[in-house]
Amino acid sequence: GDRAAQAALPGPSTFSLSRAGFIEEPERKYCFECDSEEQCREWIEALKRASYEFMRRSLIFYRNEIQKMTGK
């Protein structure tokens, strides 16, 4: 799955993120509480999409930087 948004649903209206791309602090964990299980799932999907978009933008940026430096 998407490591930046790995989540577990320990209860009906909570979820946590751990080992979620925290390279500097792999033991870091965030716990979230929502009004409903559906809201938890919506947050998890939003975090997955945000993570993907961040990686995509980083790839484009670094690809452009390499092209500027190498001319390729």
N, C-alpha and C positions, 0 to 999 in steps of 0.2 A: 504494500500500500504506500501511500504518500507519507514518507517519514516526517515531514514537517507538520503533519496534522494527524498523527496516529492518536487515536482516542479510544478510551474505554468508557462504557456506560455502567458505572458501579451501582447506580440507583436510578429510579424512574425519572428524576429531574436534575441529575448531576452528570458532569463528565469531567475528565481530567486529561491533560496533555503531559506527556513525559517523553524523554529522549526525543523531543520534537525538534531536532535540528539545533539544539543548544550546544554547539560544539565546545564552547568554553566551559559550560557547566552541564555536563550530560546527566547529572543526578537531579537537576532542577525539575520541578513538577508544578503545574498550575491546575487548580480545581475550580470548576465553574458550577454555579447553580442556576437553573432555569425554572421558568414557571411550569413547563411541561416537557415531556419526552420529545414531542415534536419540535419544540423550540431548541432543545439540545441538538437534535439532528440538523436543524437549520444552521446553527452556529458551527457545527463540525463541517458542514459542506462549505460554508462561507470561509472558514479558515483554510480548508483545502484549496479552494479557488484562489484565495489571496496568496498562498504559498506558491502555487503554480505561476501566478502572474508575476510575482517577485522574481522567481527563477528565470522566467521567460525574458523579462526586462534586463536582468543581469546578463544573460547570454547574448542578447542583442548588443548591449553596451560593450561588453568585452570583445565580441566579434568585431565591432567597429573600431575599437582601440587597436586590436591586432592588425587590422587592415591598414589603419593609419601608419602604424609603426613599420610594417613590412611591405606595404604597397600591394599586398595580395588579398 
